Amino acid sequence: MPLTGMRVRRPTGGGWVAATYLPSILKGMWITFRHLFRPKVTMQYPEETWQMPDNYRGLPALVRDDEGRVKCVACFLCEYVCPPKAIEIEAQEIDTGVEKGPRTFDINMLRCIMCGYCEEVCPEQAIFLTREYRTVGLNRAEMIFHKDKLLEMGGVRPDPIKKWRRLSGQARDTMGTGASPAHRPADAAAGGGAR
């Protein structure tokens, strides 16, 4: 079968100097020498860290409410929605007698992809993605963050839901009067108000 196409001419010349790659070596050294006098952009990592933007999605963490109570009610929604199945929860009854809470709440940070699904699905606003991005561990067991470590990372956040008001005697009327049902006028409580 005959060959088709045309012959390509390769550049020749340069002599024995080009054959030693000396011009290429000197050109590379010149580029390195020029960078010696430019301002440095290298960050000294442990002492200096990047300033993360407000919407950065880092490591997930559990939070407490204003009074130090764990906001999680162990509804298992975050465990169910987690794509890599990094969350494991074990529920227990808590002393209020109304709802449950987590006995164990573990997140495997080797699996977590920081997608934010757990934060979006949480009805109690108990889990948030922090700005923390450093996960350091010497073995696999250290990369499983337990409930205590997650609560330490999350800290305290104000509770807009106020689910404990009814139990603590601070019930407020959500219709706008500001009084509890026991302190409302009789005609308003009986439904005799103006419509």
N, C-alpha and C positions, 0 to 999 in steps of 0.2 A: 504494500500500500504506500503510495507516494506521500511525502510530507507536504502539508499545505501551509501557507503563511509566508512571512518574510523574515529575513534574518535581522536580529536586533544588534545594533552596534553598541558595544559597551565602551564607556570612556576609558581611554588608556592614557598613560602618561603619569606624571608625578615622580617618576623615577624611583630610585632606591629609598628616598626620604619617605614617600607615601607608603612604600612597602613595609616600613618599620612601624607604622601607625603613630609616629612621633607628632605630626600635626594634630591628630585627633586627641592625643593625650594632653598636649599643651592647651588646646581649646577647652577641654574639660577642666583643667586646672585653673585657667583664666576665669571661668564662670564661678568656680568655688572661691577664688580670691576676691572677686567682686562682691560676693555675698558676705564676706567678713566685715565690711564696712557699712552694711545696711542695718537699719534698726531691727532688733530681734523680736520675733512674735511667739517664741516658745514660752509656754506657760509652765512654771514650776509647780507641778500638779498637786502634791499633797498640801503645800502651803497656799497655793492659789487655785481657785475653782472657777468654773464658768458661772456667770449669772444666768440662770434659767428664766425663760419667759413665763408669764403668769399662766398660760394655758398649757404648760409642759405636763405631759403625763408620765410620772415616774412610778415609784413603788407604791403599791396599795397599803393602806393602814386603817385600822379601826379607830373610832373616836369615842369619847365619853361626852355626856351632856354637861350642862352648867353645874350640876350637883355631884358630878363624879360617877354617875351610873353609866354602865355600858349601854350604848344605844342599840346594839344588835339584838334582835328578837329571835334569832335562829330560824328564819323562815325558809332557808335553803335556796332562795332565788339566785343568789350569787354563785352558789355551788352548781346549780343547774345550768346557768347561762354561760359559765366559764368555758371558752372554746378548748383550751388545753387541759381542762379538768385539774387545775392547780389548787383549788380550794377544797378543804375537807372540814365539815362541821359536825359536831356532836352536840345535841341539844340537852337541856336540863330545865326543870322548873325553877323559877326564881321566887323569892320570898313575898312578892306582891300578891301571888295567887291569881293574877290576871293573865300573864303571858309567860313565855319561856325565854331563855337566854342561852348563849353558847357555853357549854362546858369546855369544849375544845374548839378552837378556830385556827386551823393551820393553812398557810399558803406556801406552796413549794415555789420558791423564787427561781429555781432552775427551769420550771415550766411556764411561769407567768410571762405573758407577752405585753403587759401593760396596755391592754386594749381599752379599758375603761367600761366594759360591759357591767362589771360588778357594781360600779358606782352609779351607773344609769338605772339599774334595775332595783336598787335598794329602796324599799318603801320608807325606811326609817332614817335615811341619810346617815347610816352608821359606818360606811366604808368610803374612803376618799383616796384618790391618787395624789400622792405628795409630789414635791419637786425633787425628792431624793432619787439619785440614779446609781449610787454606789452600793453594790452588793458584793461583800467580801466574805469568803468562807474557805476554810482549809479542807473541808470535806463536805459530802452531800448532806449530812445531818445538820450542819450549821446553816445550810441554805433553806431549810424549812423553818419559816418564821411562825412561832406559836403566838397564842392570843396575847400574852403579856408583852412580848416584843412589839406586836402590831399596835397595841394600845399605847405603848411608850412612844412609838413613832408618830401616832396620830394626834395624841394630846386631847385637848378639850375644845369642842366647837359649840357655839350657841345652838340651842334646840328650837327651831321654828315650829315644830309639831306640837310640843308640850303634851305628850301623851300621859304624863304622870299627874297632871293637874287635878284630875278627878279624885285620885287616891290621896293627894296631899292636902285636900280641903281648900284649894285655891280655884275652884271651878268658877268660870266666868261665862256669862251668857254670850254666845257667839252671834246673837241677833242684833247686838248694838247697844243694849241698855247698860251693860257693864255690871249688872247685879246677878247673883246666883239665883236659881229658881225659887229658893226658899225666901228670898228677900224681895221678890218682885211684887208689885201691887196685885191685889186679888183679881181685879177685872182683867188685867193683862195675862195673868197666869191661867185664868179660866177661859181665855179666848174671847173676852167681851170687848177687846180694844177696837178702835176704828180700823176699818179695812179700806 
